[in-house]
Amino acid sequence: MTTTGKQIFTTLENDGTLTVEIGTSEFPEPKGNQVLVKMEAAPINPSDLALLLGPADLENADYSDGKIVAKMPEPFNSGAKGRHGQRLPVGNEGAGEVIATGDSDMAKALMGKRVACVPGTAYAEYAIADASMCLPLGDISSKDGASAFVNPMTALGFVETAKMEGAKAILHTAAASNLGQMLVRICQEDGVPLVNIVRRQEQVDVLKEMGAEHIVNSSDDDFMSQLRTAIDQTDAFFGFDPIGGGKMVDHCFKAMEQVAVSKMTDYNRYGSNQQKKMYIYGRLDLGATVLSPSYGFGWTLSGWLLTPFLQNAGMETVMRMRKRVLDNLTTTFKSEYTKEVTLEGMLEKDAVLQYRQMRTGEKYLVTPHG
């Protein structure tokens, strides 16, 4: 028996035409370890927007009921050649009620329960998910459980990565985000020094109210001085950056090196021996990552993604992380939403132009059943 429901798809043609629309899908009876979830809530995360809309020209797009037609500029259209012509479902994570299961014991144990899940197709009335990637929510609502995976596990993953690599402290850019606020709370609980870089005074105020100790405002004239002081006080030579493009990573490396050099007793033409590392985990800025020859040779720039981290971390670590998230889903890992929209409302121009900006404090929640 199949279940029929609405679902959002995104299609990019080779001429750069992007179509995002609501279609009707048939969801098959789940098999094996699969479960069928009636989706009740799904957040719009930056990682969703990359596939859903990318850098398409949404100001001048054609909007109609349940449909957007826009143009994808170059070089982004050519860079996405692998998806040309494919009608792709969207939505990394969400929460809802399990209404059918496969025949595995793990799947059957979830029947009738509210779960958080990561089906990759969450912007739909129904979704097929793997039971091993479902988190039973108990008395927690779907709204509170919708963001139980991506941001909480990413923030926890940063701390786990820092511990695995022997870092004494963490530096985080765009730190007033939903994920950034989670990281503040985690580091407070774990006693890990954290340097938070934000770009507006109101974001400084938000983090101060949370009890964050080291906050640096990149809009201030003395930004680099603030950054050097924070790094000097914490030994934060290890950081995470969701911006990607521009000079923020360069600023961080430069400040790290300046702090390290200030502690050297002898001059070295190659710079300090202090190892400095930054991970880029997002692309809020799609421009080039600008680096300058101003921090010696003891630095590493790498990419960080949640799924590969979880695959490498080992089941024991992953299960410990998941339990911590579930135990603290309404406190440490609580997500706040500025607005709730239906599938149709998600594709309205005003909503699209707002949530695609990914502004701090403006997170959207999709409620597929209205």
MOLINTA-V753377 format. One record per pair of residues at least 12 apart in sequence whose ideal C-beta (glycine too) atoms are under 6 Angstrom apart, sorted by the first residue. I is the first residue (numbers start at 0). J is the second residue. D is the distance in Angstrom with one decimal. If there is no record, write none. Layout:
i=I j=J d=D
i=I j=J d=D
//
This chain:
i=0 j=28 d=5.6
i=1 j=25 d=4.5
i=1 j=27 d=5.4
i=2 j=26 d=4.5
i=2 j=125 d=5.4
i=3 j=25 d=5.5
i=4 j=124 d=3.3
i=4 j=125 d=4.6
i=5 j=21 d=5.4
i=5 j=124 d=5.1
i=5 j=342 d=5.7
i=6 j=22 d=5.8
i=6 j=24 d=4.4
i=6 j=123 d=3.7
i=7 j=21 d=5.7
i=7 j=89 d=5.6
i=7 j=122 d=4.1
i=7 j=342 d=5.9
i=8 j=22 d=5.3
i=8 j=86 d=4.9
i=8 j=88 d=5.9
i=9 j=51 d=5.3
i=9 j=87 d=5.4
i=9 j=89 d=5.5
i=10 j=86 d=4.7
i=11 j=71 d=6.0
i=11 j=79 d=5.8
i=11 j=82 d=5.5
i=11 j=83 d=5.9
i=13 j=83 d=4.5
i=15 j=70 d=5.3
i=15 j=71 d=4.5
i=15 j=76 d=4.2
i=17 j=55 d=4.7
i=17 j=69 d=4.8
i=17 j=71 d=5.0
i=18 j=68 d=5.3
i=19 j=67 d=4.4
i=20 j=66 d=4.3
i=21 j=65 d=3.9
i=21 j=342 d=5.5
i=26 j=125 d=4.6
i=29 j=99 d=5.5
i=29 j=100 d=5.6
i=29 j=101 d=4.5
i=29 j=127 d=5.9
i=30 j=101 d=4.7
i=31 j=101 d=4.4
i=31 j=103 d=5.5
i=32 j=101 d=5.7
i=32 j=103 d=4.5
i=32 j=105 d=5.9
i=32 j=106 d=5.2
i=32 j=129 d=5.8
i=32 j=130 d=4.8
i=33 j=101 d=4.5
i=33 j=127 d=5.4
i=34 j=97 d=4.8
i=34 j=100 d=4.8
i=34 j=106 d=5.3
i=34 j=109 d=5.4
i=34 j=128 d=5.6
i=34 j=130 d=5.3
i=35 j=98 d=5.6
i=35 j=99 d=4.0
i=35 j=127 d=6.0
i=36 j=95 d=4.5
i=36 j=97 d=5.6
i=36 j=116 d=5.7
i=36 j=126 d=5.1
i=36 j=128 d=5.4
i=37 j=95 d=4.8
i=37 j=96 d=4.9
i=37 j=98 d=5.1
i=37 j=125 d=5.8
i=38 j=93 d=5.2
i=38 j=95 d=4.3
i=38 j=121 d=5.9
i=38 j=123 d=5.9
i=38 j=126 d=5.4
i=38 j=367 d=4.7
i=39 j=95 d=4.2
i=39 j=141 d=3.8
i=40 j=93 d=5.9
i=40 j=94 d=5.3
i=40 j=141 d=4.4
i=40 j=142 d=5.0
i=40 j=145 d=3.9
i=40 j=364 d=5.7
i=40 j=366 d=5.8
i=41 j=90 d=5.1
i=41 j=93 d=3.2
i=41 j=121 d=3.9
i=41 j=122 d=5.9
i=41 j=145 d=5.8
i=41 j=365 d=4.6
i=42 j=145 d=5.3
i=42 j=146 d=4.6
i=42 j=364 d=5.6
i=43 j=354 d=5.2
i=43 j=363 d=4.4
i=44 j=149 d=5.3
i=45 j=281 d=5.8
i=45 j=357 d=5.2
i=46 j=91 d=5.9
i=47 j=91 d=5.7
i=48 j=355 d=5.9
i=50 j=89 d=5.6
i=51 j=89 d=4.8
i=52 j=355 d=5.8
i=54 j=75 d=5.1
i=54 j=285 d=5.4
i=55 j=69 d=4.1
i=55 j=71 d=4.9
i=56 j=69 d=5.6
i=56 j=70 d=5.0
i=57 j=69 d=5.6
i=57 j=351 d=5.6
i=62 j=348 d=4.7
i=65 j=343 d=5.4
i=65 j=346 d=5.9
i=67 j=346 d=5.5
i=88 j=120 d=3.9
i=89 j=122 d=5.1
i=90 j=120 d=5.9
i=90 j=121 d=3.1
i=90 j=122 d=3.6
i=91 j=117 d=5.9
i=91 j=119 d=6.0
i=91 j=149 d=5.8
i=92 j=117 d=4.7
i=92 j=121 d=5.8
i=92 j=148 d=4.6
i=92 j=149 d=5.3
i=93 j=121 d=3.6
i=93 j=145 d=5.2
i=94 j=115 d=4.5
i=94 j=141 d=4.0
i=94 j=144 d=4.1
i=94 j=145 d=4.5
i=95 j=141 d=5.7
i=96 j=113 d=5.4
i=97 j=109 d=4.6
i=97 j=110 d=5.7
i=97 j=112 d=5.5
i=97 j=114 d=5.9
i=105 j=130 d=4.5
i=106 j=130 d=4.2
i=109 j=130 d=5.8
i=109 j=133 d=5.9
i=112 j=135 d=5.2
i=113 j=136 d=4.6
i=114 j=133 d=4.2
i=114 j=135 d=5.5
i=115 j=134 d=4.3
i=115 j=136 d=5.9
i=115 j=144 d=4.3
i=115 j=147 d=3.7
i=116 j=128 d=4.0
i=116 j=133 d=4.7
i=117 j=132 d=5.2
i=117 j=148 d=5.0
i=122 j=365 d=5.9
i=124 j=367 d=4.7
i=134 j=147 d=5.5
i=134 j=325 d=5.9
i=139 j=328 d=5.7
i=143 j=329 d=5.7
i=146 j=334 d=4.0
i=147 j=324 d=5.9
i=147 j=328 d=6.0
i=150 j=177 d=5.7
i=150 j=178 d=4.3
i=150 j=181 d=6.0
i=151 j=324 d=4.4
i=151 j=332 d=4.1
i=152 j=305 d=5.9
i=153 j=178 d=6.0
i=153 j=305 d=5.1
i=154 j=178 d=5.4
i=154 j=181 d=4.2
i=154 j=182 d=4.4
i=154 j=185 d=5.7
i=155 j=320 d=4.9
i=156 j=305 d=6.0
i=156 j=308 d=4.9
i=157 j=239 d=5.3
i=158 j=185 d=5.5
i=161 j=237 d=5.9
i=166 j=237 d=3.6
i=167 j=234 d=4.4
i=168 j=192 d=3.8
i=168 j=233 d=4.1
i=168 j=234 d=5.3
i=168 j=235 d=3.9
i=169 j=193 d=5.2
i=170 j=194 d=4.4
i=170 j=235 d=4.2
i=170 j=238 d=3.2
i=171 j=195 d=5.8
i=171 j=239 d=5.4
i=172 j=196 d=4.5
i=172 j=240 d=4.5
i=172 j=242 d=5.8
i=172 j=247 d=5.3
i=173 j=241 d=5.1
i=173 j=242 d=5.8
i=174 j=195 d=3.6
i=174 j=196 d=5.6
i=174 j=197 d=5.4
i=175 j=197 d=4.7
i=175 j=202 d=3.6
i=175 j=205 d=5.6
i=175 j=359 d=4.8
i=176 j=359 d=5.6
i=177 j=334 d=5.6
i=177 j=362 d=5.6
i=181 j=332 d=5.7
i=183 j=209 d=5.4
i=183 j=211 d=5.0
i=184 j=331 d=4.6
i=192 j=233 d=3.9
i=194 j=213 d=4.6
i=194 j=229 d=4.4
i=194 j=233 d=5.7
i=194 j=235 d=4.5
i=195 j=211 d=5.5
i=195 j=214 d=4.9
i=196 j=215 d=4.9
i=196 j=217 d=5.8
i=197 j=216 d=5.9
i=198 j=217 d=4.9
i=198 j=218 d=5.4
i=203 j=216 d=5.4
i=213 j=229 d=4.3
i=215 j=229 d=5.5
i=226 j=254 d=4.2
i=227 j=254 d=4.9
i=227 j=257 d=5.6
i=227 j=258 d=5.4
i=230 j=254 d=5.6
i=230 j=255 d=5.8
i=230 j=258 d=4.8
i=231 j=258 d=4.9
i=236 j=255 d=5.1
i=236 j=273 d=5.9
i=236 j=275 d=4.9
i=237 j=276 d=5.1
i=238 j=251 d=5.7
i=238 j=277 d=5.0
i=239 j=278 d=4.9
i=239 j=280 d=5.7
i=240 j=277 d=5.8
i=240 j=279 d=5.3
i=241 j=280 d=5.5
i=241 j=281 d=3.3
i=241 j=283 d=5.6
i=242 j=283 d=4.8
i=242 j=284 d=5.0
i=243 j=279 d=5.1
i=243 j=282 d=4.1
i=243 j=284 d=5.6
i=244 j=284 d=3.1
i=244 j=285 d=5.8
i=244 j=286 d=3.5
i=244 j=288 d=6.0
i=245 j=284 d=4.9
i=245 j=286 d=5.9
i=246 j=289 d=4.8
i=248 j=277 d=5.1
i=249 j=289 d=5.6
i=249 j=290 d=5.3
i=249 j=291 d=5.5
i=251 j=277 d=5.8
i=252 j=275 d=5.7
i=252 j=294 d=4.5
i=252 j=298 d=5.4
i=253 j=293 d=5.3
i=253 j=294 d=5.6
i=255 j=275 d=4.4
i=256 j=294 d=3.5
i=256 j=295 d=5.8
i=259 j=271 d=3.7
i=259 j=273 d=3.6
i=269 j=295 d=5.6
i=269 j=296 d=5.6
i=270 j=295 d=2.0
i=271 j=295 d=5.7
i=272 j=297 d=5.9
i=273 j=297 d=5.9
i=274 j=297 d=5.1
i=275 j=298 d=4.3
i=276 j=299 d=4.6
i=277 j=300 d=5.4
i=278 j=301 d=5.5
i=278 j=303 d=3.8
i=279 j=302 d=5.6
i=280 j=303 d=4.3
i=336 j=362 d=5.2
i=336 j=364 d=4.2
i=337 j=361 d=4.6
i=337 j=362 d=6.0
i=338 j=363 d=5.5
i=339 j=364 d=4.8
i=339 j=366 d=5.4
i=340 j=365 d=5.9
i=341 j=369 d=4.9
i=342 j=367 d=5.5
i=345 j=365 d=5.4
//
